[in-house]
């Protein structure tokens, strides 16, 4: 059992060396893309939520 665990971690180490990690510039660029995308989607969903809330309120009060 111990040998299987050692073998597993040895294989993990070998596979981790094959991974192509992004450079700092790529990482920062990707992070900005995610932040901007989240902000745009949040604004869109907020506008839709506000609009639908006002519509429902109008229909209920009317």
DRENNUVEX-696312 format. One record per residue: x, y, z of N, C-alpha, C, CB in turn; residue number from 1; residue in one letter. Coordinates in Angstrom, 1 decimal. Glycine has a CB too. Example, Ala and Ser with C-alpha at 12.3 -4.5 7.8 and 13.67 -1.06 7.14 Angstrom:
+--------+--------+--------+--------+--------+--------+--------+--------+--------+--------+--------+--------+-----+-----+
|    nxx |    nyy |    nzz |   caxx |   cayy |   cazz |    cxx |    cyy |    czz |   cbxx |   cbyy |   cbzz |   n | res |
+--------+--------+--------+--------+--------+--------+--------+--------+--------+--------+--------+--------+-----+-----+
|   13.2 |   -5.7 |    7.8 |   12.3 |   -4.5 |    7.8 |   13.2 |   -3.3 |    7.8 |   11.3 |   -4.5 |    9.0 |   1 |   a |
|   12.8 |   -2.2 |    7.1 |   13.7 |   -1.1 |    7.1 |   12.9 |    0.0 |    7.9 |   14.1 |   -0.6 |    5.7 |   2 |   s |
+--------+--------+--------+--------+--------+--------+--------+--------+--------+--------+--------+--------+-----+-----+
//
This chain:
+--------+--------+--------+--------+--------+--------+--------+--------+--------+--------+--------+--------+-----+-----+
|    nxx |    nyy |    nzz |   caxx |   cayy |   cazz |    cxx |    cyy |    czz |   cbxx |   cbyy |   cbzz |   n | res |
+--------+--------+--------+--------+--------+--------+--------+--------+--------+--------+--------+--------+-----+-----+
|    0.8 |   -1.2 |    0.0 |    0.0 |    0.0 |    0.0 |    0.9 |    1.3 |    0.0 |   -0.9 |    0.0 |    1.2 |   1 |   x |
|    1.9 |    1.3 |    0.8 |    2.8 |    2.4 |    0.9 |    3.5 |    2.6 |   -0.4 |    3.8 |    2.2 |    2.0 |   2 |   x |
|    3.9 |    1.5 |   -1.1 |    4.6 |    1.5 |   -2.4 |    3.7 |    2.2 |   -3.4 |    5.0 |    0.1 |   -2.8 |   3 |   x |
|    2.4 |    1.8 |   -3.4 |    1.4 |    2.4 |   -4.3 |    1.3 |    3.9 |   -4.2 |    0.0 |    1.8 |   -4.2 |   4 |   x |
|    1.3 |    4.4 |   -2.9 |    1.2 |    5.8 |   -2.6 |    2.5 |    6.5 |   -3.1 |    1.0 |    6.0 |   -1.1 |   5 |   x |
|    3.6 |    5.9 |   -2.8 |    4.9 |    6.5 |   -3.3 |    4.9 |    6.6 |   -4.8 |    6.1 |    5.7 |   -2.8 |   6 |   x |
|    4.5 |    5.5 |   -5.5 |    4.4 |    5.5 |   -6.9 |    3.5 |    6.6 |   -7.5 |    4.0 |    4.1 |   -7.4 |   7 |   x |
|    2.3 |    6.7 |   -6.8 |    1.4 |    7.8 |   -7.2 |    2.0 |    9.1 |   -7.2 |    0.1 |    7.7 |   -6.3 |   8 |   x |
|    2.6 |    9.5 |   -6.1 |    3.2 |   10.8 |   -6.0 |    4.4 |   11.0 |   -6.9 |    3.7 |   11.1 |   -4.5 |   9 |   x |
|    5.1 |    9.9 |   -7.2 |    6.2 |   10.0 |   -8.2 |    5.6 |   10.3 |   -9.6 |    7.0 |    8.7 |   -8.2 |  10 |   x |
|    4.5 |    9.7 |   -9.9 |    3.9 |   10.0 |  -11.2 |    3.3 |   11.4 |  -11.2 |    2.8 |    8.9 |  -11.5 |  11 |   x |
|    2.8 |   11.8 |  -10.1 |    2.3 |   13.2 |  -10.1 |    3.4 |   14.2 |  -10.3 |    1.6 |   13.5 |   -8.7 |  12 |   x |
|    4.6 |   14.0 |   -9.7 |    5.7 |   14.8 |   -9.9 |    6.1 |   14.9 |  -11.4 |    6.9 |   14.4 |   -9.1 |  13 |   x |
|    6.1 |   13.7 |  -12.1 |    6.5 |   13.7 |  -13.5 |    5.5 |   14.4 |  -14.3 |    6.6 |   12.2 |  -13.9 |  14 |   x |
|    4.2 |   14.2 |  -14.1 |    3.2 |   14.9 |  -14.8 |    3.2 |   16.4 |  -14.6 |    1.8 |   14.4 |  -14.5 |  15 |   x |
|    3.5 |   16.8 |  -13.3 |    3.5 |   18.3 |  -13.0 |    4.6 |   19.0 |  -13.8 |    3.7 |   18.5 |  -11.5 |  16 |   x |
|    5.7 |   18.3 |  -14.1 |    6.8 |   18.9 |  -14.9 |    6.4 |   19.1 |  -16.3 |    8.0 |   18.0 |  -14.8 |  17 |   x |
|    5.4 |   18.4 |  -16.8 |    4.9 |   18.5 |  -18.2 |    4.0 |   19.7 |  -18.4 |    4.3 |   17.2 |  -18.6 |  18 |   x |
|    3.5 |   20.3 |  -17.3 |    2.5 |   21.3 |  -17.3 |    3.2 |   22.6 |  -17.8 |    1.8 |   21.6 |  -16.0 |  19 |   x |
|    2.5 |   23.3 |  -18.7 |    3.0 |   24.6 |  -19.3 |    2.3 |   25.7 |  -18.5 |    2.7 |   24.7 |  -20.8 |  20 |   x |
|    3.0 |   26.2 |  -17.5 |    2.5 |   27.3 |  -16.7 |    2.5 |   28.6 |  -17.4 |    3.2 |   27.3 |  -15.3 |  21 |   x |
|    1.5 |   29.5 |  -17.2 |    1.5 |   30.8 |  -17.9 |    2.6 |   31.7 |  -17.3 |    0.1 |   31.4 |  -17.8 |  22 |   x |
|    3.0 |   32.6 |  -18.1 |    3.9 |   33.7 |  -17.6 |    3.2 |   34.7 |  -16.8 |    4.7 |   34.4 |  -18.8 |  23 |   x |
|    3.9 |   35.5 |  -16.1 |    3.2 |   36.5 |  -15.2 |    2.3 |   37.4 |  -16.1 |    4.3 |   37.3 |  -14.5 |  24 |   x |
|    2.8 |   37.8 |  -17.3 |    2.1 |   38.7 |  -18.1 |    0.8 |   38.1 |  -18.6 |    2.9 |   39.1 |  -19.3 |  25 |   x |
|    0.8 |   36.8 |  -19.0 |   -0.4 |   36.1 |  -19.4 |   -1.4 |   35.9 |  -18.2 |    0.0 |   34.7 |  -19.9 |  26 |   x |
|   -0.8 |   35.7 |  -17.1 |   -1.7 |   35.5 |  -15.9 |   -2.4 |   36.8 |  -15.5 |   -0.9 |   35.0 |  -14.7 |  27 |   x |
|   -1.7 |   37.9 |  -15.6 |   -2.3 |   39.2 |  -15.3 |   -3.3 |   39.6 |  -16.3 |   -1.2 |   40.3 |  -15.2 |  28 |   x |
|   -3.0 |   39.3 |  -17.6 |   -3.9 |   39.6 |  -18.7 |   -5.2 |   38.8 |  -18.6 |   -3.3 |   39.3 |  -20.0 |  29 |   x |
|   -5.1 |   37.5 |  -18.3 |   -6.2 |   36.7 |  -18.1 |   -7.1 |   37.1 |  -16.9 |   -5.8 |   35.2 |  -17.9 |  30 |   x |
|   -6.4 |   37.5 |  -15.8 |   -7.1 |   38.0 |  -14.6 |   -8.0 |   39.2 |  -15.0 |   -6.1 |   38.3 |  -13.5 |  31 |   x |
|   -7.4 |   40.1 |  -15.7 |   -8.2 |   41.3 |  -16.1 |   -9.4 |   41.0 |  -17.0 |   -7.3 |   42.3 |  -16.9 |  32 |   x |
|   -9.2 |   40.0 |  -17.9 |  -10.3 |   39.6 |  -18.7 |  -11.4 |   39.0 |  -17.8 |   -9.8 |   38.5 |  -19.7 |  33 |   x |
|  -11.1 |   38.2 |  -16.8 |  -12.1 |   37.7 |  -15.9 |  -12.8 |   38.8 |  -15.1 |  -11.4 |   36.6 |  -15.0 |  34 |   x |
|  -12.0 |   39.7 |  -14.6 |  -12.6 |   40.8 |  -13.8 |  -13.5 |   41.6 |  -14.6 |  -11.5 |   41.7 |  -13.2 |  35 |   x |
|  -13.1 |   42.0 |  -15.8 |  -14.0 |   42.8 |  -16.7 |  -15.2 |   42.1 |  -17.1 |  -13.2 |   43.3 |  -18.0 |  36 |   x |
|  -15.1 |   40.8 |  -17.4 |  -16.2 |   40.0 |  -17.8 |  -17.2 |   39.9 |  -16.7 |  -15.8 |   38.6 |  -18.3 |  37 |   x |
|  -16.8 |   39.6 |  -15.5 |  -17.6 |   39.5 |  -14.3 |  -18.4 |   40.9 |  -14.1 |  -16.8 |   39.1 |  -13.1 |  38 |   x |
|  -17.7 |   42.0 |  -14.2 |  -18.3 |   43.3 |  -14.0 |  -19.4 |   43.5 |  -15.1 |  -17.3 |   44.4 |  -14.1 |  39 |   x |
|  -19.1 |   43.2 |  -16.3 |  -20.1 |   43.4 |  -17.4 |  -21.3 |   42.6 |  -17.2 |  -19.5 |   43.2 |  -18.8 |  40 |   x |
|  -21.1 |   41.3 |  -16.9 |  -22.2 |   40.4 |  -16.6 |  -23.0 |   40.8 |  -15.4 |  -21.7 |   38.9 |  -16.5 |  41 |   x |
|  -22.3 |   41.3 |  -14.4 |  -23.0 |   41.8 |  -13.2 |  -23.9 |   43.0 |  -13.5 |  -22.0 |   42.1 |  -12.1 |  42 |   x |
|  -23.4 |   43.9 |  -14.2 |  -24.2 |   45.1 |  -14.6 |  -25.4 |   44.7 |  -15.4 |  -23.3 |   46.1 |  -15.3 |  43 |   x |
|  -25.2 |   43.8 |  -16.4 |  -26.3 |   43.4 |  -17.2 |  -27.4 |   42.7 |  -16.4 |  -25.8 |   42.4 |  -18.3 |  44 |   x |
|  -27.0 |   41.7 |  -15.5 |  -27.9 |   41.0 |  -14.7 |  -28.6 |   42.0 |  -13.7 |  -27.3 |   39.9 |  -14.0 |  45 |   x |
|  -27.9 |   42.9 |  -13.2 |  -28.4 |   43.9 |  -12.3 |  -29.5 |   44.8 |  -13.0 |  -27.4 |   44.8 |  -11.7 |  46 |   x |
|  -29.2 |   45.2 |  -14.2 |  -30.2 |   46.0 |  -15.0 |  -31.4 |   45.1 |  -15.3 |  -29.5 |   46.5 |  -16.3 |  47 |   x |
|  -31.3 |   43.9 |  -15.7 |  -32.4 |   43.0 |  -16.0 |  -33.2 |   42.8 |  -14.7 |  -31.9 |   41.7 |  -16.5 |  48 |   x |
|  -32.6 |   42.6 |  -13.6 |  -33.2 |   42.4 |  -12.3 |  -34.0 |   43.6 |  -11.9 |  -32.2 |   42.0 |  -11.2 |  49 |   x |
|  -33.4 |   44.8 |  -12.0 |  -34.1 |   46.0 |  -11.7 |  -35.3 |   46.3 |  -12.6 |  -33.1 |   47.2 |  -11.8 |  50 |   x |
|  -35.1 |   46.1 |  -13.9 |  -36.2 |   46.2 |  -14.8 |  -37.4 |   45.3 |  -14.6 |  -35.7 |   46.0 |  -16.2 |  51 |   x |
|  -37.1 |   44.0 |  -14.3 |  -38.1 |   43.1 |  -14.0 |  -38.8 |   43.4 |  -12.7 |  -37.6 |   41.6 |  -14.1 |  52 |   x |
|  -38.0 |   43.8 |  -11.7 |  -38.6 |   44.2 |  -10.4 |  -39.6 |   45.3 |  -10.6 |  -37.5 |   44.6 |   -9.5 |  53 |   x |
|  -39.2 |   46.3 |  -11.4 |  -40.1 |   47.5 |  -11.6 |  -41.4 |   47.0 |  -12.4 |  -39.4 |   48.6 |  -12.3 |  54 |   x |
|  -41.2 |   46.1 |  -13.3 |  -42.3 |   45.6 |  -14.1 |  -43.3 |   44.9 |  -13.2 |  -41.9 |   44.7 |  -15.2 |  55 |   x |
|  -42.8 |   44.0 |  -12.4 |  -43.6 |   43.3 |  -11.5 |  -44.3 |   44.2 |  -10.5 |  -42.8 |   42.2 |  -10.7 |  56 |   x |
|  -43.6 |   45.2 |  -10.0 |  -44.2 |   46.1 |   -9.0 |  -45.3 |   46.9 |   -9.7 |  -43.1 |   47.1 |   -8.5 |  57 |   x |
|  -45.1 |   47.3 |  -11.0 |  -46.1 |   48.1 |  -11.7 |  -47.3 |   47.2 |  -11.9 |  -45.5 |   48.5 |  -13.1 |  58 |   x |
|  -47.1 |   45.9 |  -12.2 |  -48.3 |   45.1 |  -12.4 |  -49.1 |   44.8 |  -11.2 |  -47.8 |   43.7 |  -13.1 |  59 |   x |
|  -48.4 |   44.7 |  -10.0 |  -49.0 |   44.4 |   -8.8 |  -49.8 |   45.6 |   -8.3 |  -48.0 |   43.9 |   -7.7 |  60 |   x |
|  -49.1 |   46.8 |   -8.3 |  -49.7 |   48.0 |   -7.8 |  -50.9 |   48.5 |   -8.7 |  -48.7 |   49.1 |   -7.7 |  61 |   x |
|  -50.8 |   48.3 |   -9.9 |  -51.8 |   48.7 |  -10.9 |  -53.1 |   48.0 |  -10.6 |  -51.4 |   48.5 |  -12.3 |  62 |   x |
+--------+--------+--------+--------+--------+--------+--------+--------+--------+--------+--------+--------+-----+-----+
//
